[in-house]
Structures are given as structure tokens and as C-alpha cells.
Amino acid sequence: MTYLLGLRMDGRDVLVVGGGRVAQRRIPVLLEAGARVTVIAPSVTPTVEDLASAGRITWHQRRFMGGDVGEGRLGEFWLVHAATDDPGVNATVSEEAEAARLWCVRADDRHASSAWTPASGAAAGITVGVVASGDPRRAAGLRDAITEGLSEGTLDARRGRERLRGVALVGGGPGDPGLVTVRGRQLLTQADVVVVDRLAPTSLLDQLPSDVEIVDAAKIPYGRSMSQDDINGLLVERARAGEFVVRLKGGDSFLFGRGGEEAAACAAAGVPVTVVPGVTSAFAAPAAAGIPASHRGVAQDVHVVSAHVAPDDERSTVDWPGLARSAGTIVALMGVERIGAIADALIEHGRSERTPVAAIQDATLPTQRTVVADLRTADRVMREEDVRPPAVVVIGEVVNVAGELDILHEGHHGGDPMAPSGGSS
């Protein structure tokens, strides 16, 4: 039987003997716990060497010598890890630790260890450790099942917890619920109120406990919507009432998502804010379609722009003439309705009319499709193919790269950039 104990390692010294794959796995966890790590090894993996070069660990580049543990010449250690590929060295390390009354984890022989490292993981603010005598794989499987349940909300982490306060601005990613971050999903499972956008991965909401309140703050293009002022007021009001509010949005809240305005409103009202970045559709959509936003020898710069107003609109702050002179990739969000005006502006200021254009609709979802044209034909082709929001527009030679590499996924080609005019293929 084992006696499970959580060790508070902040500021305490730990010795790791060995610098191979086992050490590489364990050192980052020790650092995350706040431990000061000393490594003894004649050679280490590149990752461990990088930690030493950055000053995050102390590395003695030599073999283990008798007295390194017990005599305290390297420091007063609280815990020892024997992680070499030599059983004899590991045994010596373990014996010295035992004599010094230090707990020692022996990587090569768990039955000769005075301490075991559990299969551990964290989710929803909870650290889980599982020890299964004689079967580490079973422990890892149980650990995964528990942390997955906490992350997905099938295990209710809210019971008995210290209630969270304030507002969390969670970027939900490009659409596929599997692309929300682990941190975002954890906070979502602990919400009392979820204020959700139209483009957020709303299927996640069905996994929440029934008492979580869902507020629909959808903004339908050219249709009904909840004003930003009302959303800001709602976040502040519910947080001040003592509820933990998650603002779940599509993409990344701080990239054309007005997350900055929501954070500012909360800060002005004295409401604490947690920001969880999301995978932005500006890069996820091209990637999902097999289009590299940058590609060696083709595009060394990528420009992400909002096209919610046309280039000739006085409210536009985008330097369209500068973008036209650039050979880089342009990724336009909210650009479907104004693709004709965008194309005209780019051609007028010097971009070739043969520059390829792709529109990725419903990126990462089962309904994803890609329509391809060029600047000259883009407006007509997008209308003929009935491309609708949400869609991300990619302008640049990287669209051709995807075609040449035969990686244009879910490709509905509404126009071949290399053909004289747009057409289906």
C-alpha cells in the first residue's frame, strides 16, 4: 500500500540524476511546481540542455559521484530522482538517499523506490494523481478518464469547490469544438453563466450541468443582434452578483472579437477578468483547407485585416495601397460581402488581377468548403457559388501552393486561378 501525499515544492531543491528521456519528462513538472532542480549527467537531451542554458535548472556535466546526495555538497535536497540508464548508478543514488532519509524515485525499478510518481494531470483547477500497484498503464488510463471528465464537464468540478469570481473571456476557436483550448474548456465547466456568440462552438453547451444559465448574445450579420453595450453591462452585472461568467466567443476574443472592449468594461467596474486566447480562424481556416498562410520562397509576411467596411469607406483604417504593393498573404475576415471592392482596390494599386483568392466557408466544420478564384473573377465566382459568412478570404500565391502540393482540402473550386476565367472544376 502507498500513502498518497501532495508535496509543496515551491523553493525546495530537487536532485535529478540522469539527463535522458525520463528526466526530460519529469523536470518540467518539477519546475511548474516551483522546485529548484539540479541535474547531474554527462550528457542531456536538447530540451534539458535548453533549460540549463536559460538558467532554469543547474546542470553538472559529469557522472554521479558518491556523496552527491548524502554529503550535501551540491545543496540540501528534499527529493531525489534516479533516472539514468545504468541500474547500478540508480541503486547507488537510491542507497545514498535512503541513508540521508530522503525520498527517492527510481525510474528503472519502481519496487526498489521509496517513492512513486503517480500518473498525474490537471483539469478544472484540480490536480489528479493515480497510483496503480504494478500497472502504470492502468494508472495513466484512469488519470486520463478523470481529467477528460473534468474538462468536458461530465464530472461536475463545481461541487464543493471555492467559487470562481469575475469574468473569463474564452476564445472558442474556429468552430470545431475539439479546437477549444484545454484552459477554456476547464473554465467553461465551472461557469454559472455563459454568454455565448453565434460563432462559438455551441455544441459544448450541451455538456454543461442543467443549472448553468446560457445567454444568447448572437450577432447575426445584417440581422438581429445584442448590442455591445448591453453585453458589457450583462457581464458586469452578473459578475457583481457573485456569479462566475464565461464569455464564449468564436476564434480569439482579442482579434476582431471586441474582447478588449469587454475587458475594459469589466476593469472599469472593478470586475476581475481572465483572458483565455483562442485559435483564430484567420490562421485555422487556411490551415484546415490545406493553404499555408506563409510558405518559404512564396510569402514571408501575412496581413490579417478586418473587412467589415469597404476599402473606400471613410471608416476603413486598412492601408489597402500598401497591401497591394506587398507580395505577402492577405487574410480578410468579414470580407465575403465586400470581396469585389477589395479586389478592385488591390488591382487599382498594383496587385496582379491573376492573384489567387480562396474563400473557406464553415472552416473546421463538417460543412466546410473552399471556393477558389482570382482577383479578377472573385466577386462573380463568390456570388455564383453562394459563399456566405462565416468565411475567411485568403489572397495570395499561397493558394496556388496548396493546389500544387495537392493539399487543398474539401476543395470546391469555383475558379481556377491559373485559368483565363473563373470556373468550376
C-alpha positions as CSV (number, residue, x, y, z in Angstrom):
1,M,0.0,0.0,0.0
2,T,1.1,3.6,-0.6
3,Y,0.4,6.7,1.3
4,L,-0.5,9.5,-1.1
5,L,0.7,12.9,-0.3
6,G,0.8,16.2,-2.2
7,L,4.3,17.8,-1.9
8,R,4.6,21.6,-2.0
9,M,7.9,22.0,-3.8
10,D,8.0,25.8,-4.2
11,G,11.6,26.9,-3.5
12,R,12.8,23.5,-2.5
13,D,15.8,21.7,-4.0
14,V,15.4,18.5,-6.0
15,L,18.2,16.4,-7.5
16,V,17.7,14.6,-10.8
17,V,20.5,12.1,-11.7
18,G,20.3,11.5,-15.4
19,G,19.5,13.6,-18.4
20,G,17.7,11.4,-20.8
21,R,14.0,11.0,-21.7
22,V,12.8,10.2,-18.2
23,A,14.5,13.3,-16.8
24,Q,13.1,15.3,-19.7
25,R,9.5,14.3,-18.7
26,R,9.9,14.9,-15.0
27,I,11.9,18.1,-14.9
28,P,9.2,20.4,-16.4
29,V,6.7,19.2,-13.9
30,L,9.1,19.9,-11.0
31,L,9.7,23.4,-12.4
32,E,6.0,24.0,-12.7
33,A,5.7,23.1,-9.0
34,G,8.3,25.7,-8.2
35,A,11.2,23.4,-7.4
36,R,14.8,24.3,-7.8
37,V,16.2,21.5,-9.9
38,T,19.8,20.3,-10.1
39,V,20.8,17.7,-12.7
40,I,23.8,15.5,-12.7
41,A,24.6,13.9,-16.1
42,P,27.5,13.7,-18.5
43,S,25.0,14.4,-21.4
44,V,21.4,15.5,-21.6
45,T,18.7,15.8,-24.2
46,P,18.5,19.1,-26.2
47,T,15.4,20.1,-24.2
48,V,17.1,19.7,-20.8
49,E,20.2,21.5,-22.2
50,D,18.0,24.4,-23.2
51,L,16.6,24.6,-19.7
52,A,20.1,24.8,-18.3
53,S,21.2,27.4,-20.9
54,A,18.2,29.5,-19.9
55,G,19.2,29.3,-16.2
56,R,16.1,27.4,-15.2
57,I,18.0,24.4,-13.9
58,T,21.5,23.8,-12.7
59,W,23.4,21.2,-14.7
60,H,26.6,19.5,-13.5
61,Q,28.0,17.9,-16.7
62,R,29.6,14.9,-15.2
63,R,28.8,11.4,-13.8
64,F,27.3,10.9,-10.4
65,M,29.8,10.5,-7.6
66,G,29.4,9.0,-4.2
67,G,28.5,11.7,-1.7
68,D,26.5,13.8,-4.2
69,V,23.4,13.1,-2.2
70,G,24.3,12.3,1.3
71,E,27.2,14.8,1.9
72,G,25.2,17.8,0.8
73,R,28.0,19.3,-1.3
74,L,25.5,20.3,-4.0
75,G,22.8,21.5,-1.7
76,E,20.3,20.3,0.8
77,F,17.8,18.3,-1.3
78,W,14.2,17.4,-0.4
79,L,13.7,14.8,-3.1
80,V,15.8,12.7,-5.4
81,H,15.1,11.2,-8.8
82,A,17.4,8.4,-10.1
83,A,16.8,8.4,-13.8
84,T,19.9,7.1,-15.5
85,D,20.0,4.1,-17.8
86,D,22.5,2.3,-15.5
87,P,20.8,0.2,-12.8
88,G,24.0,0.2,-10.7
89,V,24.1,4.0,-10.6
90,N,20.4,4.2,-9.8
91,A,20.9,1.8,-7.0
92,T,23.8,3.8,-5.5
93,V,21.7,7.0,-5.8
94,S,18.8,5.3,-4.0
95,E,21.0,3.9,-1.3
96,E,22.6,7.3,-0.6
97,A,19.1,8.9,-0.5
98,E,17.9,6.3,1.9
99,A,20.9,6.8,4.2
100,A,20.2,10.6,4.2
101,R,16.5,10.0,4.8
102,L,15.5,11.5,1.5
103,W,12.6,10.2,-0.6
104,C,14.0,8.7,-3.9
105,V,12.1,7.9,-7.1
106,R,13.9,5.3,-9.1
107,A,12.9,5.2,-12.7
108,D,14.2,1.7,-13.6
109,D,12.8,-0.2,-10.6
110,R,9.6,1.0,-9.0
111,H,9.7,-1.8,-6.5
112,A,13.1,-0.5,-5.2
113,S,11.8,3.0,-5.0
114,S,11.0,4.6,-1.7
115,A,8.6,6.9,-3.5
116,W,6.5,6.7,-6.7
117,T,5.4,9.4,-9.0
118,P,1.7,9.0,-9.7
119,A,0.1,9.3,-13.1
120,S,-0.9,12.9,-12.7
121,G,-2.9,15.5,-14.6
122,A,-4.8,18.7,-14.0
123,A,-8.2,19.9,-15.1
124,A,-10.8,22.4,-13.9
125,G,-8.4,23.6,-11.2
126,I,-8.0,20.1,-9.8
127,T,-4.7,18.0,-9.8
128,V,-5.3,14.3,-10.1
129,G,-2.8,11.7,-9.1
130,V,-3.4,7.9,-9.6
131,V,-1.2,5.1,-8.4
132,A,-2.0,1.5,-9.5
133,S,0.3,-1.0,-7.9
134,G,2.2,-3.0,-10.5
135,D,0.5,-1.4,-13.5
136,P,1.5,2.1,-14.5
137,R,-0.5,1.9,-17.7
138,R,-3.7,1.4,-15.8
139,A,-2.9,4.4,-13.6
140,A,-2.4,6.5,-16.7
141,G,-5.7,5.3,-18.2
142,L,-7.6,6.2,-15.1
143,R,-5.9,9.6,-14.9
144,D,-6.9,10.3,-18.5
145,A,-10.5,9.3,-17.9
146,I,-10.8,11.5,-14.8
147,T,-9.2,14.6,-16.3
148,E,-11.2,14.2,-19.5
149,G,-14.4,14.0,-17.5
150,L,-13.4,17.2,-15.6
151,S,-12.6,19.0,-18.8
152,E,-15.8,18.0,-20.5
153,G,-18.0,18.7,-17.6
154,T,-19.2,15.1,-17.2
155,L,-17.6,15.2,-13.8
156,D,-19.0,18.2,-12.1
157,A,-16.0,20.1,-10.8
158,R,-18.2,22.8,-9.2
159,R,-19.3,20.7,-6.3
160,G,-17.5,21.7,-3.2
161,R,-15.1,24.0,-5.0
162,E,-14.2,27.5,-4.0
163,R,-16.4,29.5,-6.3
164,L,-14.6,31.4,-9.1
165,R,-15.4,35.1,-9.4
166,G,-15.4,37.6,-12.2
167,V,-15.5,37.1,-16.0
168,A,-13.5,34.8,-18.3
169,L,-13.2,35.8,-21.9
170,V,-12.8,32.5,-23.7
171,G,-11.8,32.2,-27.3
172,G,-13.7,29.2,-28.6
173,G,-11.6,28.6,-31.7
174,P,-12.7,28.4,-35.4
175,G,-15.8,26.2,-34.9
176,D,-14.8,22.6,-34.3
177,P,-15.5,22.0,-30.5
178,G,-12.3,19.9,-30.4
179,L,-10.2,23.0,-31.1
180,V,-11.2,25.0,-28.0
181,T,-8.2,25.2,-25.6
182,V,-8.0,22.9,-22.5
183,R,-8.0,26.0,-20.3
184,G,-11.1,27.4,-22.0
185,R,-12.9,24.1,-21.6
186,Q,-12.0,23.9,-17.9
187,L,-13.3,27.3,-17.1
188,L,-16.5,26.6,-19.1
189,T,-17.2,23.6,-16.9
190,Q,-17.1,25.9,-13.8
191,A,-19.3,28.7,-15.2
192,D,-22.5,29.8,-13.5
193,V,-23.5,31.9,-16.6
194,V,-22.3,31.5,-20.2
195,V,-22.7,34.4,-22.6
196,V,-22.3,32.9,-26.0
197,D,-21.8,34.2,-29.5
198,R,-23.2,32.8,-32.8
199,L,-19.8,31.6,-34.0
200,A,-18.8,29.9,-30.7
201,P,-18.6,26.1,-30.5
202,T,-22.1,25.9,-29.1
203,S,-22.2,22.1,-29.0
204,L,-20.1,22.3,-25.9
205,L,-23.0,23.9,-24.0
206,D,-25.0,20.6,-24.1
207,Q,-22.3,19.1,-21.8
208,L,-22.8,21.6,-19.1
209,P,-24.9,21.0,-15.9
210,S,-28.5,21.9,-16.3
211,D,-28.4,24.7,-13.8
212,V,-25.8,26.7,-15.9
213,E,-27.6,29.7,-17.4
214,I,-27.0,30.3,-21.1
215,V,-27.4,33.8,-22.5
216,D,-27.6,34.1,-26.3
217,A,-25.6,37.2,-27.4
218,A,-25.5,36.3,-31.1
219,K,-24.8,39.0,-33.6
220,I,-26.4,37.9,-36.9
221,P,-24.9,39.6,-39.9
222,Y,-27.4,42.2,-41.2
223,G,-29.9,40.8,-38.7
224,R,-30.9,41.0,-35.1
225,S,-28.1,41.3,-32.5
226,M,-27.4,42.1,-28.9
227,S,-25.6,45.5,-28.7
228,Q,-22.1,45.5,-27.4
229,D,-23.1,47.9,-24.6
230,D,-25.7,45.5,-23.4
231,I,-23.2,42.6,-23.5
232,N,-20.7,44.7,-21.5
233,G,-23.4,45.6,-19.0
234,L,-24.6,42.0,-18.6
235,L,-21.1,40.7,-17.9
236,V,-20.5,43.3,-15.2
237,E,-24.0,42.9,-13.7
238,R,-23.8,39.1,-13.3
239,A,-20.2,39.1,-12.1
240,R,-21.1,41.8,-9.4
241,A,-23.9,39.5,-8.3
242,G,-21.3,36.9,-7.4
243,E,-21.6,34.6,-10.4
244,F,-18.7,33.3,-12.5
245,V,-19.4,34.4,-16.0
246,V,-17.8,32.9,-19.1
247,R,-18.0,34.9,-22.3
248,L,-17.6,32.2,-25.0
249,K,-16.8,33.6,-28.4
250,G,-15.6,32.2,-31.8
251,G,-12.0,32.4,-32.7
252,D,-9.9,34.6,-30.5
253,S,-11.6,37.3,-28.4
254,F,-8.8,39.8,-29.0
255,L,-8.6,39.5,-32.8
256,F,-11.6,41.5,-34.2
257,G,-13.7,39.9,-31.4
258,R,-14.2,43.1,-29.3
259,G,-12.7,41.3,-26.4
260,G,-10.7,44.4,-25.5
261,E,-13.9,46.4,-25.1
262,E,-15.3,43.8,-22.8
263,A,-12.2,43.5,-20.7
264,A,-12.1,47.3,-20.4
265,A,-15.7,47.5,-19.3
266,C,-15.1,44.9,-16.6
267,A,-11.9,46.6,-15.5
268,A,-13.6,49.9,-15.2
269,A,-16.3,48.3,-13.0
270,G,-13.7,46.6,-10.8
271,V,-14.6,43.1,-12.1
272,P,-11.6,40.7,-12.4
273,V,-11.1,39.3,-15.9
274,T,-9.3,36.2,-17.1
275,V,-8.4,36.1,-20.8
276,V,-8.1,32.7,-22.5
277,P,-6.7,33.0,-26.0
278,G,-8.4,31.0,-28.8
279,V,-7.4,29.6,-32.1
280,T,-8.2,32.3,-34.6
281,S,-10.0,31.5,-37.8
282,A,-7.6,33.8,-39.6
283,F,-5.0,31.0,-39.5
284,A,-7.1,28.0,-38.7
285,A,-9.3,28.3,-41.8
286,P,-6.4,28.4,-44.3
287,A,-4.8,25.5,-42.5
288,A,-8.0,23.5,-42.5
289,A,-8.2,24.0,-46.2
290,G,-4.6,23.0,-46.7
291,I,-3.4,26.5,-47.5
292,P,-0.2,27.6,-45.7
293,A,-0.6,31.3,-44.8
294,S,3.2,31.6,-45.2
295,H,5.5,29.4,-47.3
296,R,9.2,29.5,-47.9
297,G,10.1,31.3,-51.1
298,V,6.5,32.5,-51.7
299,A,5.2,34.6,-48.8
300,Q,7.3,35.9,-45.9
301,D,4.6,38.2,-44.5
302,V,0.9,37.7,-43.6
303,H,-1.5,40.5,-43.1
304,V,-4.8,39.9,-41.2
305,V,-7.4,42.6,-41.9
306,S,-11.0,43.3,-41.0
307,A,-13.1,43.9,-44.0
308,H,-16.3,44.9,-42.1
309,V,-16.2,48.1,-44.1
310,A,-15.2,48.5,-47.8
311,P,-11.8,49.9,-48.7
312,D,-13.3,53.2,-49.9
313,D,-15.3,53.7,-46.7
314,E,-14.0,56.6,-44.6
315,R,-14.2,54.4,-41.6
316,S,-11.6,52.0,-43.0
317,T,-8.1,52.2,-41.5
318,V,-6.6,49.5,-43.6
319,D,-3.7,50.5,-45.8
320,W,-5.0,48.9,-49.0
321,P,-2.5,50.6,-51.3
322,G,0.3,49.2,-49.0
323,L,-1.2,45.7,-49.1
324,A,-1.4,45.9,-52.9
325,R,2.3,46.7,-53.1
326,S,3.2,43.8,-50.8
327,A,3.7,40.3,-52.2
328,G,2.5,38.7,-48.9
329,T,-0.6,36.9,-48.0
330,I,-3.7,38.8,-47.1
331,V,-6.3,37.1,-44.8
332,A,-9.5,39.1,-44.7
333,L,-12.1,38.4,-42.0
334,M,-15.7,39.5,-42.7
335,G,-14.8,40.0,-46.3
336,V,-17.2,37.9,-48.2
337,E,-19.8,40.7,-48.8
338,R,-17.0,43.1,-50.0
339,I,-14.7,40.9,-51.9
340,G,-15.5,42.8,-55.1
341,A,-14.5,46.2,-53.6
342,I,-11.4,44.6,-52.0
343,A,-10.3,43.1,-55.3
344,D,-10.8,46.4,-57.2
345,A,-8.8,48.3,-54.6
346,L,-5.9,45.8,-54.7
347,I,-5.8,45.7,-58.5
348,E,-6.0,49.5,-58.7
349,H,-3.0,49.9,-56.5
350,G,-0.8,47.3,-58.3
351,R,-1.7,43.7,-57.3
352,S,-2.0,41.4,-60.3
353,E,-5.5,40.6,-61.3
354,R,-4.3,37.0,-61.6
355,T,-3.6,36.8,-57.8
356,P,-5.4,33.7,-56.5
357,V,-8.2,34.1,-54.0
358,A,-9.7,31.4,-51.8
359,A,-12.8,31.6,-49.5
360,I,-13.1,29.0,-46.8
361,Q,-16.6,28.7,-45.5
362,D,-17.5,27.0,-42.2
363,A,-13.9,26.2,-41.6
364,T,-13.2,23.1,-39.5
365,L,-16.9,22.1,-39.5
366,P,-18.4,19.2,-41.4
367,T,-19.9,21.7,-43.9
368,Q,-16.5,23.3,-44.7
369,R,-15.9,24.1,-48.3
370,T,-13.4,26.1,-50.3
371,V,-14.1,28.2,-53.3
372,V,-11.2,29.4,-55.4
373,A,-10.9,32.2,-57.9
374,D,-8.6,35.2,-58.7
375,L,-8.9,38.9,-58.0
376,R,-10.4,39.5,-61.4
377,T,-13.2,36.9,-61.0
378,A,-13.6,36.7,-57.2
379,D,-16.7,38.8,-56.9
380,R,-18.6,36.9,-59.6
381,V,-17.4,33.5,-58.5
382,M,-18.2,34.0,-54.9
383,R,-21.8,35.2,-55.8
384,E,-22.3,32.3,-58.2
385,E,-21.1,29.8,-55.6
386,D,-23.3,31.5,-52.9
387,V,-20.4,31.8,-50.4
388,R,-21.9,33.0,-47.1
389,P,-20.5,34.0,-43.8
390,P,-18.7,32.8,-41.8
391,A,-16.0,32.6,-44.4
392,V,-12.3,33.6,-44.4
393,V,-10.9,35.1,-47.5
394,V,-7.2,34.3,-48.4
395,I,-5.5,36.4,-51.1
396,G,-2.0,35.5,-52.3
397,E,0.2,33.0,-54.1
398,V,0.0,30.6,-51.2
399,V,-3.4,29.5,-52.6
400,N,-1.6,28.2,-55.7
401,V,1.0,26.5,-53.4
402,A,-1.8,24.4,-51.9
403,G,-3.0,23.4,-55.3
404,E,0.5,22.4,-56.5
405,L,1.0,20.3,-53.4
406,D,-2.4,18.7,-53.9
407,I,-3.4,19.6,-50.3
408,L,-6.4,21.8,-51.0
409,H,-8.9,20.1,-48.6
410,E,-12.6,20.0,-49.1
411,G,-11.9,21.9,-52.2
412,H,-14.9,23.2,-54.1
413,H,-13.1,25.2,-56.8
414,G,-15.3,28.0,-58.0
415,G,-12.5,29.3,-60.2
416,D,-9.0,28.2,-61.2
417,P,-6.5,31.0,-60.6
418,M,-4.4,29.7,-63.5
419,A,-7.3,29.6,-65.9
420,P,-8.4,32.6,-68.1
421,S,-11.6,33.0,-66.1
422,G,-13.3,31.6,-63.1
423,G,-15.0,28.2,-63.4
424,S,-15.8,25.0,-61.6
425,S,-13.6,22.0,-61.5
